[in-house]
Amino acid sequence: MTDAATLGIAAGVALGVWLLVLAVLAMATRAREPHAAPATMDLGGDEPPAVVNLITNDWAVGKEAVPATLIDLAARRVVGFEHVGPDQFAVRVPDRRPDGLTSYETQVYDHVHGLASGGVVPCEALTTGPENESKQWWKRFRTAVSEDARERGLSRPRWARAHLLVLGVLAVAPAGLAAGAFAALPSHASSSKSDDNPVLGVIFVAVVLWTVLMAIPQAMRAERDTPAGSASAARWLGLRKQLGGDDHFADQPPGAVAIWDRLLAYGAAMGVAPGAVRILPMGAESETEAWTAYGGRWRVVHVRYPQRFPPGWGRSAAAAVALGLVWIVPGAFVAYGMGSLLTRQSDGAGRLIAVVFFAAPLLALAYGADLLWRGVADIGRRAPVEGQVLRRREVHRNNDSGTVAVYLAVYGGKGSDVRALRCTPAVASGVDAGELVRATISPHLGHVYSVERLGPMVSTQTGS
C-alpha cells in the first residue's frame, strides 16, 4: 500500500472520529423542550414578549416576535392601534420615543415611526423593506433578543469555548493527514522541480481543510436552555395552554389589545394569536411561507418550488420519458467505461479515485430511471387538485425579457407544506394569489393541464 493510501485511510478514520465527537456534542448541547406548567391566566414573569418567543420556540427567535413586540408597545401605551375599516388597522405613533425601551423595542418603534405620515401608518405598510434590507433588519432584531435573553440568564450559546477547543484540536488530525495524503500522491513533475519544498503547500492545504471542518459547528450555532430559562418557559407555556384553548382568542385583531392588554402580545409571541399577527406584516413577504385559514383554521404553510427534484416536476409524460432516456443512455455508457477502468486499477489510491468518479454516472442513471418511471406512470393519467393559491411566482429568462414558467402554490387545506405547481404562462394566465382554483395535473410529475378559477379572491393575510 502506498504512503498516499495509508495517509488517506488514516485521514478518513480521523475524520470519522471528529464527526462522531461533533454528533455527540450536538446531541448534548441541543435545546431541551421544557414541560408546560398547568394552564393559567397568570403571566410567567416580567420578560418581554420577544424573549418569551425565544424560550417557548425551541430557543429560536421566530418571526412572530416582531409583531408581538409592537402589540406589547401598544399595551404599554407607547403606540396605539386605530380601526380604520373591516380587517384594517393603523398604528398611531408619537413623535417622541419614550425612555426605558430595550434595543429591539427601540428598533421596532423607530421602524414604525419612520414609516408614519402625520403620526399614522397603515398596518399593511409595516413591511421592513426589500428582501435584502429586511434580512439585515431581522438579523439585528434577532441578535438583540438573544443578547437580552442571555443577560437575563434564560439562554446561552450552544457551543461553549471548551466545545470549540475540543473540536478544533481534533480537527487537526484529519486536516493534516488529508493534506499529507495529497502531498504523497505520485507526481509526474520534471526533475528540475524535484527539490521543491512541499511543507508550505501541505500546511496551506491543512489550514484550508481545518477551516472547512470548523465551519460546520459554526453553522450549527444556536441558543440553548438554562435552568432558569426552562423554569420560566414552563410557566409561559402554561399561559399558552390556557390562551390556546380559547377559540375566540385566536381571532382577536391587534385592536383587541385594549381588552386583552399584554396577554395579546404574549399570545402573539407564543403563536396562539394569529388573528393579530397576520394583520401586522412586519417583514418582507416570504415566498416560502404563507398564512392561510383555508381548511378551517389559521396556520403557516411552507411553500416549496421544485426545480431539479423531484425529477421532471411540471413536465409532460412524453417529455419526462424522452429526458429520462437522455440521462440513462450516456450515463450507462460512461458507467460501463468507468467500471472497466475500476477493474483494471490495482493501486489502492487509484481504485479509490476511480470509485469516486464511478459514482457520478451511477447518480445520472438513478436520476434518469426515476424520471423515466414517473413519465411512464403518468401516461394517460390525470388528477384534480383543489384549493387556495397561496403564492404566484413567475420564472423569467436571464435577461428578464419574458416569463418562462409560473409557479402556483395550490393549498388543499391539509398539512403545513405545499409543493408549488409549475405551469406554462398560458395555463396560469389570470390566476392570482388568494383565488380558489381547481387544477388538473398528472399525479407523479405534477404537469398542469388546466387551472379553473372557482371563486373570488381570498386574502392570504386576512382570510376574507
N, C-alpha and C positions, 0 to 999 in steps of 0.2 A: 504494500500500500504506500502511495506517495505521501510526502510531507503535507502537500496541499489537502489531500483527502483526510489525513489524520487530523489536521487542524480544523478542517471543515466539520468533521464529526464532533470534535470537542466543542466547537462553537455552537453546534446545534444542541448538544447536551446542556451547555451553559445557558443558552437561550431558554431551553425548557425549564431549567431551574428558576431563572429570573421570572418567567411568565407564571410559574407556579406560586412564587412568593408574591407577585403582583396580585394574582387571583385571591390568595389568602388574605392579603391586606385589604383588598377591595371589599371582600365579604365582611371583614372585621370592622371596617370603617363606614359601611353603608348606614344611612339614617334608619333608625328603628321606628316602627309605627307605634305611636302612643295609644294606650287604651282609653277610650272615651269614658268620662265620668257620667253618672246618671243625668238624665235630661233635666235641665234647669233653665230658668229665665235670668239667672244672675250672670253678670259679666265675669269672665275668667281672670281679670286683672286690669292693670292700667296700660297695657301695651296698646299701641296704635293699631288700627286695622291692618296696615301693610305688614307689620311684624306678625300679627295673628295669621295672616295669609301664609306667611313663610312656614311657621311652625305647625300649621294644620294641613299643609300641602306637600308632605314628604320633604320638608325643609328646602323647598324651592319657591322662589317668588313667582307667583302666577300673574297673568295679565289683569286679573280681577282686582289686584291690589291698587291699581291706579284709580279706577272709578270709585273704589271703596274709600280711598283717601279723600277724594273730592266730596263724597257724601258725608264723610266724617267732618270735613271743614264746614259743610252746611249745618250739620247737627250742632256744631260749636259756634254757630252764628258768624263764622268768618266770611262765608259766601251764602247766597240764597238761591233757591230754585223757584222759578215762576212758571205756572201752567199757561201756555200760550195757545193751545189748541189740542185736538184729540191726539193723544200719544206724543205731544210736542211740548218740550220744556226749554227754558232758557236759564242761564246762570247769571245772576247779578253779583258783580264783584266790586268791592270798594277800591278807591284809588290807593289807599294807604295800606300796606301789608302789616298785619299785627305782629307783635313780638311773640317769642315762645314757640315758633314752629320748628319742626325738625327740618333737616336739609331736603328730604324728599317731599315733605309737605310744602316747603317753600318752592320747590321745583314745580309742583302741580299748580300752586297759586300763581306763580309767575307765568306759567304757560297760559292759564285761563285769562289772566289779566292782559297778557299781550295780544290775545285774540279779541278782546272785548272792544266794542264801539259804543261809547256813551255808557260804559259800565255794564253792558249786557252782551252776552254771546249765546247764540242758539246752541243747544246741545249737539245738534248734527254737525256743527263746525269745530268740535273739540279735538279732531284728529291731530296727531303730533307731527304732521308734515309728510313729505315724501318718504319712501321706504328707508333710504339711507339715513336721512336725518332722524327718522323715527327710531331706528335701531340704536343710534347714539344716545338719543334721549332715554330710551328704555334701559340701556346699559347703565347710565348714570343713576337712574332711579333704583334699579335692582341692586347695584353695588351699595348705595346709601342705605337701603333697607337691611341688607345683610350686615353692614357695619353696625347699625343700631342694634340689631338682634344680638350681635356678639358682645357689644358694650353692656347689654342687659344680662349677659350670662345665659342667654337662651339658645345660642347657636355657636358653632365653632367650625373652623375649616376642616374639610375631610382629611387632608394629609397633614400630619404633624411633621416637624423638621426631622424627627427620628425616622419616620417612614421614608421620606425622600432620601435621607442619608443611606439607609439600608439599600434601597433600590439603586441609588447612584453607585454605590460601591460594587454591588453585584453586577451591574450593567457593564462594568469594566471588562469582565471576563469574556462575555460573548462578543463585545465590540472588538477587543484586542485580538481574540482568536480568529474572528472572521477576517479582520484586516491582515493578519498573518497568513491566512489561507489564500487570500488574493495575491499576496506578495510571493507565495511559494508556488503559484501556478507556473507551469513550464513557459519560458519566454523564448521567442524566436528573434529577439533583438540582435543586432550586429555586435561583434566582439568589441567594437570601439566603445560600446556603451556598457560593457560587462562590469566595469568598475564603478558605475553609478551607485551612490549610497541610497538604499531603499528605505532607510529608517524614517526619514521625514514623511515619505509617502504613506508608510504604514501608520504613523502617528496621526496624519491627517485623516485617513480613512477611518481609523478607530474613533477619533473625536466626532466625526460625522455620524457614525453608527451609534455612538453613545448618546449623542444629542437626539437622534431619532427615537431611541428607546425611551429616554426620559421625557419626550414629548407625550408619550402615551398616558402616564399618570397625570401630567398637566392638563390633558384634555378631559380627564375624569374628575376635575376639581368640582367640588360642590360643598354645600353646608351639611353638617350633621348635628344630631341632637346632643344636648347636655342633660344632666339630671333635672336641673331647674326648668329647662325647656320642655322636657317630656311631661313634667308635672303641670306646667302652665298649659301645654297643648291639650292635656286630658280635660282640664276644666273648660277650655274653649270648645272642645268637641262636644261636651255636654250641652252647651248652649246651641251649637249647630244641630244637635239631635232634636232639641226642642223646637227650634225655628223651622227646621226641615219638615217637621210633622204637621206644620200649619200650611194647608194648601193655598190659602189666601196670601200668605206672606210672600210666596214666590212670585206673585203677580204685581206686587207693590211697585209703583214708579218712584223715581227719585224724590218727587214732591212729597211722598209719604213720610219723609224724614221728620216732618212737622209732628207726626203722630208717633212714629216708632223711635225717634231720636237716634242715638248712636247704635241701637240694635240693628237698624237697617244697614249701617255702614259695616258692622261686623258680619251680618248675614251676607252682604255682598262679597266681603273678603273671603268668606268660607264657602262660597258657591251655592248658597241657598236663596239668593235674591236675584235671580236672572232678570226679572222684570225691571229692576233698577239699573243693572249693569248694561243691558243691551241698548238702552237709550243714551248711554254715555260712551260713544265710540272713541275713547282716548288712546289712539294708536293708529298706525297705518292699517287700512283694511287688509286683512290677511287673505291671500288667495288659497291658503291651505286650511283655514278654519272658518266656520260659519255658524252663527246662531240660527236656530230654527225651532218652531213649535209644531212643525208638520209631524204627524204621528201621535199627537195627544199631549206632549209635554215639551217644555223648553229644554234644549240640550245644545252642546257644542259638537259639531260634526267635522271630522278631519277629512279633507279632500286630497286625493292623490291624482296626479296627471301622468299616466303611464307613457313611456317613450320606448324603451327597449324591452322592458319586462312588464307584464307577461309578453312573450314573443308575438309579434304581429298584431298587437292591440289596435283595433279600429280598421284593420284591413279586411277586404272581402275574402271569402273562402278560396277563390281561384288565385288571388294574389298571394295568399299565405302558402298555398301548395307550391306555386312557382318559386317563391322566395325560399321556402324550405329546401327545395332541390338545389337552389343556388348555393346554399350553405353546406348541404350534405355532400354533393359530388366533389368539389375541390377539397373539402375537409377530409373526405375518405382517401383521396389520392395522397394528400400531404401526410395523413396519419400512417398510411401504408409505407411511405418513404421513410418517415421518422422511425417507424417500427423496425425497418430493415437496418437503419443506422444504429438503433439501440442494440440490436442483437450482435452487431459487429464490434461493439465497444467492450474492451476488456479492462481498461483502466477505470478505477473507481470514480475519479473526478469526472472523466469523460462521460461515464454512464449516468452520473448524477445530472450533468448538464443536458444530456440527451433526454432524460426523463422530464426535466422541466420544459423543454421545448415540445416534447411529445404531448404535453397537457393541452397546449393551445389548439391543435386540430381536434382533439377529443372534445373540448368545450364547444368548438364550432359544430361538430357532429351532433352533440346533445341539443344545442340551440336549434339547429335545423330540423332535427327529429321532432322536437316539441312543436315547432312552427308547422311542420307538415301534418302532424297529428291533429292539431287544432283546425287546420284548414279542411282536412278530410272529414272531421267530425261535424263541421258546420255546414257542409254541403246540403242545401235544401232545408235547413232548419232555421226557424225564427222564433223569437220570444219577446213578449211585451214587458216593458219596464215603465211603471207609472209612478210619478212623484213630483216633487218641487225642484225646480232648477235653483240650486244654491249659488253656483258661480258660473259665469260665462267667461272663458279665456280664449283669446284669439292668438294663433300662431302665425307670425309673419315671416316673410323671406328675410334674408340677411340685410338687404338694402331697404327693408320696410316698404317695398313697393306694392305689396299685396298680401292678402290673407291666404295662407296655405291650408289651414285647418282651424276648427273651432272645437274647444273642449266644453262640454255641458255636464256639470256635476248634478245628476238627477238623483235626488234622495228619496227613497221609498218609505221612510218613516221608521225604520228599524236599525238598531246598531248605532255606532258612533264613527263609522268610516264609510266613505263612498269613493268609488273609482270613477273618475270623470270619463264620459264617453267622447271619443274623438270622431268628429263629424266633418263632412265637407261643408264649405261655406254655404252652399245652396241648401243643404238639408237643415242647417241651423239658422237659416235666414229668418229674421223676425222674432226669434226666441230670445228672451232676456231673462236675467236672474230674477227669481221670485215667482215666475209663472209656473202653473201646474201643467204638466205635459204627459203624453204617453209616447214613448219611443219604441220602435220595433227594431230589435237588434238580433245578431247571431249570438248564441249562448256562450261560446268559448272565446271568440275573437272580439266580441263587442262591436262588430261592424254595424253602423247605424243605417238602416234602410229609410226610415222616415221618422219625423217628430211631429206629433199632433198636439196643438195647444188646446187645453181643456178648460181653463178658467182664467180669471183676471189676475193681475199682479198681486203677489203676496209679499210684503216686505220681509226680507230676511233679518231685519233688525227689530221690527215691532210685531211681526206675525199677522198683520192685517192689511 
